[in-house]
Amino acid sequence: MLNLRRELVTKLVCFLGTSKYYETVYTFQDRECTTCYFPVAAAEFFQPDCILLFVTKAAEDKHLERLRAELGGRFELRPVNIPEGKREEELWELFSKLTSRLGDGDDVIFDITFGFRSIPVLATIAASYLRVARNVRLQKIVYGAYEAKDQQGKAPVFDLTPFLALLDWTTATYLFLQTGIAAPLVERLRQANWSSGLRAEALEEVTAAMRLTRPDEARSLAYQFSQALSTLHLASPAAKPFELLLDQVRDEFARIAPRSPQPDDLEQELREEYALIQWNFNRGQFLSAITVTREWLVSLLCWHANWTTHVTDKNSGQAVPAWRSEEVRKKGEKALNHLKELATLDEAERAKQIGSKTPIAQELWKRNAAYAEQLGSAWGLASSLRNDLNHAGKVHSTTPRSLRDILHEIECTRRTLTDLFTASGLESHPTPTL
C-alpha cells in the first residue's frame, strides 16, 4: 500500500544580508562553533534536516558560496531568493515566501541574527502565524549576539523563544477578557514554572460557575481568585511581564466581587450579581446572563419588599434568608407577574384591576408607579426570553422567535436592566427605596 504521509522535518530558517561578517566564536550552552556565518553555528548547535536560507540577489552573490563551503556538505542548504523589502508589497512577498516553505507539522528553528530591516519582526510574526495556520512546531527563535562578545571574544547565543510564550499569554488573556473563555489561559497557568502559588484550576472553576449560572459560587470564587492574584509575587525578571496580564484578570474579578460575599447581605448580592450579569452580557454569554437576570429580578423585588429576615424553608426545614426560600420566591414571582400585567394596561383598566393584585404589587405601584412599571416590563422581557433560550426554542406557549428577534430582545433586556439598576437605588442607597 502506498504511504502518502509526508515525512516531517526540522527546518532551520535563516537570513543573510550584504554586510561584512567576521569570524566569531559562538557559544550555546556548553558548545562552541567558530565561523563567519551564524547560520553555520546554528546548524551545528541544532542539527536541522535542512537550512532554508532567505537571501537577496546581492547577498547571494556576496556570501552564498563561502557559506556553502563552511557548511561542508554536512547539511542540506536551500537558498530562497527574496526582494529587498523596500516597499510594502515586497514585505508581503517575503512573508508569502517564508510561509510557503514550511509545511504542516514541521519543526522550525528561526535564526534572526542576520535579518535586515524589518525581517526579525516579520519572522516573529510569521512564527506565531504558522503555529496556527500550518500547525508548525516552533522549537526555537535564536539570535547570535556578535555585539555581546565577552573578553575572550566569544559571542553568546540568545534563546528568544520565551518571548514568543508572552504572545501566547497575551492572546490567551485577551481571549478571556473579551469572551470569558479561559481554557487557553488556564493551560498557560498550568505550564508556568513561576505560578506555584496560584491554582490554575481556580480560574477554571470561577469561569465555569459564571457560564453555568451559579452566581453564588461565581462571586465567592471570583473574590478568592482576585485575592490570590493580589498576593502573587513574581520575583523572576522573566516572569514580570506576565504580572501585567494577570493584573487585568484580577481587576475583572474584583469588579464582580470587590469584597468577600456575605450570605445574609442581599444588597451586596444584588450589586455583585448585577456586575456578573453585565460581565456575561459584555462577553456574549447571553444564556447565562438572561438566566441569572430572571432570578436577580426576583431577589430585587424581595429587597424592595424588605423580605430579608431568616425564615424556615419548608423543603429543608432549615433557617435561610427569606429571599432564598422557595415559598418567598414564589410570592415574589407572583408579584412580578402582577406588575407585568399592570404595565400592559391603560390607566383606566389599571385602576379597576390593581385591587386584585398581591399586596406587595399594589404597594410598589403606589410608591412609584413609573419604577414599578419598569420592574414589571423587565420581568416580562427576561422571563419570556429565558424560557425560549433555556428550552432551546421549543417552548409551545410562545411563538417561535427568529434569531434576529432573539438578539434584539437580548439587547432590549440588557438596556432595560441597566436602567432598572440605576433607578433601583442600589448604586447609592444603603436601604431599599422607591
C-alpha positions in Angstrom: 0.0 0.0 0.0 1.4 3.4 -1.0 2.2 5.6 2.0 1.3 9.2 1.2 2.1 10.6 4.6 4.7 13.4 4.2 7.8 12.9 6.3 8.2 15.7 8.8 11.5 17.5 9.0 13.2 20.1 11.2 14.0 23.2 9.2 16.4 26.0 10.2 15.2 29.3 8.8 18.0 31.8 8.4 18.6 35.2 6.7 21.6 36.7 5.1 22.4 40.3 4.2 25.2 42.1 2.4 27.2 43.2 5.5 30.7 42.0 6.0 30.7 39.2 8.6 33.7 38.5 10.8 34.9 35.2 12.2 33.5 34.7 15.7 33.3 32.0 18.3 29.6 31.5 19.0 28.7 29.7 22.2 25.4 27.9 23.1 25.2 26.1 26.4 28.5 24.1 26.6 29.2 24.1 22.8 31.2 26.3 20.6 31.4 27.0 16.9 33.9 29.3 15.1 32.5 30.8 11.8 31.9 34.0 10.0 28.3 33.0 9.4 25.9 32.3 12.3 23.7 30.0 10.2 26.6 27.6 10.2 26.8 27.8 14.0 23.1 27.4 14.3 23.2 24.3 12.1 25.9 22.8 14.3 24.1 23.5 17.5 20.6 22.3 16.5 21.3 19.8 13.7 18.3 20.5 11.4 17.4 18.3 8.4 17.7 21.3 6.1 18.5 25.0 6.1 16.2 27.5 4.4 18.4 30.5 3.7 16.5 33.6 2.6 18.8 35.9 0.6 18.5 38.8 -1.7 20.3 38.6 -5.1 23.1 40.9 -3.8 23.6 38.9 -0.6 23.6 35.6 -2.6 26.4 36.9 -4.9 28.5 38.1 -2.0 28.2 35.3 0.6 26.5 32.2 -0.7 29.4 30.2 -2.0 31.6 30.9 1.1 28.7 29.9 3.4 28.2 26.8 1.5 31.9 26.0 1.8 31.8 26.4 5.6 28.8 24.0 5.8 31.0 21.5 4.0 28.1 19.5 2.7 27.0 18.4 6.3 23.6 20.0 5.9 21.1 20.4 3.0 21.1 24.1 2.0 18.0 25.5 0.2 18.5 29.2 -0.8 15.3 31.2 -1.3 15.6 34.5 -3.2 13.7 37.4 -1.6 13.2 41.0 -2.6 15.0 43.9 -0.9 11.9 44.8 1.2 11.9 48.4 0.3 8.2 48.6 -0.4 5.2 47.2 1.4 4.3 44.8 -1.4 7.8 43.3 -1.2 7.3 42.7 2.5 4.2 40.7 1.8 6.1 38.8 -0.9 8.7 38.0 1.6 6.1 36.9 4.1 4.5 34.7 1.5 7.8 33.0 0.5 8.6 32.4 4.1 5.2 30.8 4.9 5.1 28.7 1.7 8.3 26.9 2.5 7.0 25.5 5.8 4.6 22.6 5.8 2.1 21.2 8.2 3.7 19.9 11.4 7.2 20.9 10.5 9.6 21.6 13.4 11.1 25.0 12.8 14.1 26.9 14.3 14.2 30.7 13.4 17.5 32.4 13.3 17.1 36.1 13.1 20.8 37.1 13.6 21.4 38.4 10.1 17.9 39.6 9.4 18.0 43.1 8.0 15.5 45.9 8.2 12.1 44.6 9.4 12.9 40.9 8.8 13.3 40.0 12.5 9.8 41.4 13.2 8.3 39.6 10.2 10.0 36.4 11.2 8.5 36.6 14.7 5.0 37.3 13.4 5.4 34.5 10.8 6.4 32.1 13.6 3.2 32.9 15.6 1.1 32.8 12.5 2.4 29.5 11.2 1.8 27.7 14.5 -1.9 28.2 13.9 -2.2 28.2 10.1 0.2 25.3 9.5 0.5 23.6 12.9 4.2 24.4 12.7 6.0 23.4 15.9 8.4 26.2 16.8 11.4 24.8 18.6 13.4 27.9 19.0 14.0 31.6 18.0 17.7 32.3 18.3 20.0 35.3 17.9 23.8 35.1 17.7 24.8 38.2 19.7 28.0 39.2 17.9 28.0 42.6 19.6 27.8 41.0 23.1 31.2 39.2 22.9 33.0 38.6 26.2 36.6 39.5 26.9 37.7 36.3 25.2 35.9 37.3 22.0 33.1 34.7 22.4 29.6 35.6 21.4 26.6 34.1 23.3 23.5 32.8 21.5 20.3 34.1 23.0 17.3 31.9 23.0 14.3 34.2 22.4 11.7 31.5 22.4 10.3 32.5 25.9 9.3 35.9 24.4 7.0 34.1 22.0 5.4 32.5 25.0 4.5 36.0 26.0 2.5 36.3 22.8 0.6 33.1 23.8 -0.1 34.6 27.2 -1.3 37.9 25.6 -3.6 36.0 23.2 -5.0 33.8 26.0 -5.6 36.8 28.3 -7.2 38.8 25.6 -9.5 35.9 24.7 -10.6 35.6 28.3 -11.1 39.3 28.8 -13.1 39.6 25.6 -15.2 36.4 25.6 -14.9 34.8 29.1 -13.3 31.7 27.5 -10.5 30.8 30.0 -9.2 27.4 28.7 -6.1 28.7 27.0 -5.2 30.9 29.9 -5.7 28.0 32.3 -3.3 25.9 30.2 -0.7 28.7 30.3 -1.0 28.9 34.1 -0.6 25.1 34.4 2.6 25.3 32.3 4.1 28.3 34.0 7.0 27.4 36.4 6.6 30.6 38.4 2.9 30.2 39.4 3.2 27.7 42.2 1.2 30.0 44.5 -1.7 30.1 42.1 -4.1 27.2 41.2 -4.9 27.1 37.5 -8.0 25.1 38.4 -9.3 28.1 40.4 -9.6 30.1 37.2 -11.3 27.2 35.5 -13.8 26.8 38.4 -14.8 30.5 38.6 -15.4 30.8 34.8 -17.4 27.5 34.9 -19.6 29.0 37.7 -20.1 32.1 35.6 -21.0 30.2 32.5 -23.2 27.6 34.3 -25.4 30.2 36.1 -24.1 29.6 39.6 -23.8 33.2 40.8 -23.2 32.4 44.4 -20.2 30.2 43.6 -19.0 32.6 40.9 -19.0 35.6 43.4 -17.1 33.6 46.0 -14.6 32.1 43.6 -14.1 35.4 41.9 -13.2 37.1 45.2 -10.9 34.2 46.2 -9.1 34.2 42.9 -8.7 38.0 42.8 -7.2 37.8 46.3 -4.8 35.1 45.2 -3.7 37.2 42.3 -3.2 40.2 44.6 -0.8 38.3 46.8 1.1 36.7 43.9 4.7 37.9 43.9 6.7 37.2 40.7 10.4 37.7 41.7 11.9 36.4 38.4 12.6 39.1 35.8 11.4 36.7 33.2 8.0 36.4 34.9 7.4 40.1 35.4 5.7 40.7 32.0 3.1 38.2 33.0 2.2 40.2 36.1 0.7 43.0 34.0 -1.5 40.5 32.2 -2.7 38.8 35.4 -3.4 42.2 36.9 -6.0 42.6 34.1 -7.6 39.3 35.1 -7.5 40.3 38.8 -9.3 43.6 38.1 -12.1 41.9 36.2 -12.9 39.6 39.1 -12.5 42.4 41.6 -15.2 44.3 39.8 -17.6 41.4 40.2 -16.7 40.7 43.9 -14.8 43.6 45.5 -15.3 42.1 49.0 -15.9 38.7 50.5 -19.6 37.7 49.7 -21.7 37.7 52.9 -24.6 35.1 52.7 -27.0 37.3 54.6 -26.3 40.6 52.7 -28.9 40.8 49.9 -27.9 44.3 48.9 -24.3 43.1 48.3 -25.6 40.1 46.4 -27.7 42.2 44.1 -24.9 44.6 43.3 -22.4 41.8 42.6 -24.9 39.6 40.6 -25.7 42.7 38.5 -21.9 43.1 37.8 -21.8 39.4 36.9 -24.8 39.7 34.6 -23.2 42.6 32.8 -19.9 40.8 32.6 -21.6 37.9 30.8 -23.6 40.3 28.5 -20.4 42.1 27.5 -18.8 38.8 26.5 -21.6 37.3 24.6 -22.5 34.8 27.3 -26.2 35.6 26.8 -27.7 32.3 28.1 -26.1 32.7 31.5 -26.8 36.5 31.6 -30.5 36.1 30.9 -31.0 33.1 33.2 -29.4 34.9 36.1 -31.3 38.2 35.2 -34.6 36.4 35.8 -33.6 35.3 39.3 -32.0 38.6 40.0 -35.3 40.4 39.4 -37.0 38.1 42.0 -34.3 39.0 44.5 -34.7 42.6 43.7 -38.4 42.5 44.5 -37.6 40.8 47.8 -35.2 43.6 48.6 -37.8 46.2 47.9 -40.3 44.3 50.0 -37.8 44.0 52.9 -38.1 40.2 52.8 -34.6 40.0 54.3 -35.0 38.2 57.6 -34.5 34.5 58.2 -37.4 32.1 57.7 -37.7 28.3 57.9 -37.5 26.8 54.4 -40.4 24.3 54.1 -38.3 21.9 52.0 -35.1 21.7 54.0 -36.6 22.7 57.4 -33.6 25.0 57.9 -33.4 28.7 58.6 -32.5 30.6 55.4 -32.6 34.2 54.3 -36.1 34.9 53.2 -35.1 35.7 49.6 -33.7 32.2 49.3 -36.8 30.4 50.5 -38.8 28.7 47.7 -42.0 29.9 49.2 -40.9 33.5 49.4 -39.5 33.5 45.9 -42.8 32.2 44.6 -44.5 35.1 46.3 -42.0 37.4 44.6 -42.6 35.8 41.2 -46.4 36.3 41.6 -45.9 39.9 42.5 -43.7 40.4 39.4 -46.3 38.8 37.2 -48.9 41.2 38.5 -46.6 44.2 37.9 -46.1 42.9 34.4 -49.8 42.7 33.8 -50.4 46.2 35.2 -47.7 47.6 33.0 -49.6 46.5 29.9 -52.9 48.2 30.9 -54.1 51.7 30.2 -54.7 53.9 33.2 -58.5 53.3 33.5 -58.2 49.5 33.3 -55.3 49.5 35.7 -57.4 51.4 38.3 -60.0 48.7 38.0 -57.6 45.7 38.4 -55.0 46.9 40.8 -57.1 45.9 43.8 -57.0 42.3 42.7 -53.2 42.1 42.7 -50.9 41.0 45.6 -50.4 43.4 48.4 -46.7 44.0 47.6 -47.5 44.6 43.9 -50.1 47.2 45.0 -47.7 48.8 47.4 -44.9 49.1 44.9 -47.1 50.6 42.3 -48.5 53.2 44.7 -45.0 54.1 45.9 -43.5 54.7 42.5 -45.7 53.7 39.5 -43.0 54.5 36.9 -40.5 52.3 38.6 -43.0 49.5 39.3 -43.9 49.6 35.6 -40.3 49.4 34.7 -39.8 46.4 37.0 -42.8 44.6 35.6 -41.7 45.2 32.0 -38.2 43.9 32.8 -39.7 40.8 34.3 -41.8 40.2 31.2 -38.8 40.5 28.9 -36.4 38.4 30.9 -39.0 35.6 31.7 -40.1 35.2 28.2 -36.6 35.3 26.8 -35.3 32.9 29.4 -38.0 30.4 28.7 -37.2 30.5 24.9 -33.5 30.2 25.4 -33.4 27.6 28.2 -35.9 25.4 26.3 -33.9 25.7 23.0 -36.7 27.5 21.2 -39.1 24.6 21.7 -41.5 26.4 24.1 -45.0 25.8 22.8 -46.6 28.6 24.8 -44.9 31.2 22.7 -44.5 31.9 19.1 -41.0 30.8 17.9 -38.7 33.8 17.5 -36.2 34.3 14.8 -32.5 34.5 15.7 -32.6 38.2 14.8 -35.6 38.7 17.2 -33.8 36.9 19.9 -30.7 39.1 19.6 -32.9 42.2 19.6 -34.7 41.2 22.7 -31.4 40.4 24.4 -30.2 43.9 23.8 -33.6 45.3 24.9 -33.4 43.3 28.1 -29.8 44.5 28.8 -30.8 48.2 28.3 -33.9 47.7 30.5 -31.9 46.1 33.2 -29.3 48.8 33.2 -32.0 51.5 33.6 -33.7 49.5 36.3 -30.5 49.1 38.3 -29.9 52.9 38.1 -33.4 53.6 39.2 -33.5 50.9 42.0 -31.3 52.8 44.4 -28.8 50.0 44.7 -26.0 52.3 43.5 -26.4 55.0 46.1 -28.7 54.0 48.9 -28.0 51.6 51.8 -31.6 50.6 52.2 -34.4 49.7 49.8 -36.0 52.8 48.3 -38.6 53.5 45.6 
